Amino acid sequence: MEITTKARYLRISPRKAQLAADLVRGRQANEALAQLKVANKKSARLISKLLKSALANAKHNYDIAADNLFIKEIWVGKGATFHRWAPKAHGRATPIRKETSHVTVILKEIHDSGPRTARRVETAAPLRLADLIKGGAGKTSQDKTKEPGETEIKGENLEKAAKQEGSSKSGFVKKVFNRKSG
């Protein structure tokens, strides 16, 4: 089983990030984290965060322990370059290039524990705008029962109903457009 994790647009140049990536390539995951912890580089901290995220994904999604994983591949790619300008003497300006990096880590199991499938997380049904207007924010359309005299609001009438319920006689639009000018 392989777990792939990516960090994109890290604010460090690829050449500097490559130094920390070379430290941990091929190592066991826990050993790599220990190595990155003592490395005195900004890129070590960023790659450490990425590795911790990959280990958390492996634990949560596939129930794989951290001590059963090693770094199969890690590579650093070039991201977007931000262009800035620095003022110089005699009214001149010189360009400054702020480079970003994309880092990818692939973790693999040391001892294969058989095929696994990712867990599926159940999500609640999305809220509908009509439910929010009627005040039933906690109810879904399946759970809600119609009360006598209540009609369902559709499309164009939705905007009218929202104006009727939330508006006063003076109204926001009237206040904005009827201001006195100088």
Legacy VTK file of the C-alpha trace (Angstrom):
# vtk DataFile Version 3.0
C-alpha trace
ASCII
DATASET POLYDATA
POINTS 182 float
0.000 0.000 0.000
1.341 3.435 -0.951
0.238 6.714 0.594
0.907 9.872 -1.434
0.865 13.340 0.120
1.671 16.661 -1.540
2.478 20.130 -0.266
2.167 22.806 -2.916
3.386 26.397 -3.122
5.765 26.152 -0.155
7.516 29.513 0.243
11.034 28.189 -0.167
13.138 27.665 -3.264
13.330 24.103 -4.627
17.110 24.080 -4.289
16.882 24.691 -0.533
13.976 22.257 -0.034
15.922 19.551 -1.861
18.546 19.557 0.924
16.038 18.340 3.540
14.426 15.912 1.101
17.800 14.257 0.490
18.232 13.725 4.252
15.156 11.494 4.594
14.872 9.698 1.254
14.590 5.913 1.815
14.418 6.120 5.626
11.792 4.696 7.957
9.115 7.311 8.764
9.864 7.690 12.496
13.596 7.845 11.836
13.030 10.506 9.158
11.002 12.654 11.570
13.801 12.445 14.140
16.359 13.411 11.482
14.292 16.406 10.356
13.787 17.552 13.947
17.508 18.115 14.483
18.200 19.571 11.022
18.741 23.322 11.231
16.878 24.247 8.018
13.561 25.926 7.263
12.868 23.255 4.654
13.278 20.542 7.316
10.406 22.049 9.286
8.175 22.225 6.192
8.951 18.661 5.080
8.443 17.455 8.656
4.914 18.907 8.611
4.240 17.162 5.304
5.551 13.841 6.631
3.397 14.133 9.783
0.385 14.786 7.575
1.174 11.706 5.470
1.479 9.565 8.616
-1.826 10.916 9.950
-3.495 10.105 6.617
-2.122 6.562 6.718
-3.345 6.051 10.293
-6.781 7.595 9.782
-7.634 6.310 6.304
-5.973 2.886 6.252
-5.148 2.007 9.915
-1.433 1.637 9.144
1.000 2.238 12.019
3.788 4.800 11.572
6.524 2.285 12.424
5.431 0.099 9.471
6.061 2.863 6.895
9.135 4.123 5.072
9.693 6.916 2.554
9.681 5.222 -0.820
9.997 8.446 -2.809
10.278 12.132 -2.057
10.854 14.817 -4.630
10.780 18.584 -4.852
9.428 20.382 -7.897
9.457 24.012 -8.915
6.302 25.987 -8.155
5.207 29.452 -9.204
7.667 32.315 -8.896
6.463 35.569 -7.341
8.023 38.665 -8.877
8.785 41.623 -6.629
10.863 44.766 -7.023
13.501 46.291 -4.739
14.340 50.001 -4.874
17.947 50.844 -5.676
20.029 53.986 -6.048
19.265 56.722 -8.593
15.571 55.777 -8.824
16.228 52.354 -10.211
14.521 49.084 -9.262
15.836 45.541 -9.466
13.747 42.388 -9.693
13.460 39.923 -6.823
12.271 36.398 -7.559
10.517 34.604 -4.692
10.420 30.953 -5.669
7.973 28.331 -4.389
8.205 24.545 -4.261
5.942 21.551 -4.625
6.980 18.599 -2.430
5.597 15.082 -2.881
6.098 12.210 -0.431
5.189 8.584 -1.137
5.118 6.282 1.891
5.092 2.507 1.537
4.561 -0.304 4.025
7.615 -2.233 5.213
5.626 -5.424 5.842
2.640 -5.717 3.519
-0.581 -6.225 5.470
-2.793 -7.064 2.491
-5.149 -4.986 0.373
-7.039 -2.227 2.155
-9.683 0.231 1.145
-9.953 3.792 2.348
-12.590 4.617 4.923
-15.575 6.554 3.691
-16.677 9.414 5.841
-20.430 9.948 5.965
-21.462 13.552 5.496
-24.735 15.222 6.316
-27.090 16.319 3.565
-26.441 19.883 2.374
-28.710 22.645 3.648
-31.176 24.206 1.257
-31.726 27.931 1.035
-35.487 27.514 1.382
-34.962 25.662 4.681
-32.794 28.483 6.017
-35.358 31.132 5.104
-38.156 29.254 6.838
-36.036 28.928 9.977
-35.511 25.178 9.772
-31.699 25.289 9.713
-31.371 22.026 11.617
-33.915 20.138 9.506
-33.313 18.480 6.177
-35.917 18.347 3.437
-36.609 14.649 4.144
-37.115 15.133 7.904
-39.346 18.188 7.614
-43.097 17.769 7.646
-45.352 20.434 6.203
-47.439 22.342 8.661
-50.996 23.302 7.656
-51.068 26.514 5.652
-47.338 26.331 4.810
-46.425 26.382 1.125
-43.139 25.481 -0.436
-41.202 28.383 -1.939
-39.786 27.846 -5.433
-37.281 29.728 -7.632
-38.463 33.306 -8.301
-40.761 33.411 -5.279
-37.775 32.641 -3.037
-36.358 36.134 -3.458
-39.777 37.722 -2.803
-40.264 35.663 0.354
-36.837 36.629 1.670
-37.612 40.316 1.119
-41.007 40.058 2.832
-39.690 38.271 5.922
-36.536 40.308 6.519
-37.462 43.766 5.326
-38.883 46.766 7.108
-40.809 49.660 5.580
-37.747 51.892 5.291
-35.573 49.119 3.781
-31.864 48.945 3.154
-32.069 49.745 -0.570
-34.139 52.844 0.106
-31.562 54.047 2.659
-28.677 53.566 0.226
-30.226 55.333 -2.763
-32.055 58.160 -0.981
-29.041 59.755 0.687
-28.685 63.491 0.536
-25.834 64.663 -1.606
-23.732 67.731 -0.807
LINES 1 183
182 0 1 2 3 4 5 6 7 8 9 10 11 12 13 14 15 16 17 18 19 20 21 22 23 24 25 26 27 28 29 30 31 32 33 34 35 36 37 38 39 40 41 42 43 44 45 46 47 48 49 50 51 52 53 54 55 56 57 58 59 60 61 62 63 64 65 66 67 68 69 70 71 72 73 74 75 76 77 78 79 80 81 82 83 84 85 86 87 88 89 90 91 92 93 94 95 96 97 98 99 100 101 102 103 104 105 106 107 108 109 110 111 112 113 114 115 116 117 118 119 120 121 122 123 124 125 126 127 128 129 130 131 132 133 134 135 136 137 138 139 140 141 142 143 144 145 146 147 148 149 150 151 152 153 154 155 156 157 158 159 160 161 162 163 164 165 166 167 168 169 170 171 172 173 174 175 176 177 178 179 180 181
